[in-house]
């Protein structure tokens, strides 16, 4: 079974643009720094999963339907508040996924 792990390589320009628009609309320049921290954390998660997959010999996928739908929503909806709702949904599903991965491996990075 292949797993999707190229999250860290995704184009974050739409997210940065939406975060900038949101920060300007709400007079909150610190929001941009928080957005950058979020991006880096997500990239770190993707890198850790990718390293584990490589270590145990599971091939990586380049894309799948779920990832394509997520990227489409993220790019098509430049409103940060709406985009954040999509991210929360994906993160909720990721919690279930990582709980299963944790049962399969003692790897502390995951």
Protein Blocks (a to p, Z undefined) as FASTA:
>chain_A
ZZdfklmmpcfklmmmmmmmmmmmnopaklmmmmmmmmmmmmmmmmmmmmmmmmnopacd
fbdfklmmmmmmmmmmmcfklmmmmmmmmmmmmmmmmmmmmmmpccfkZZ
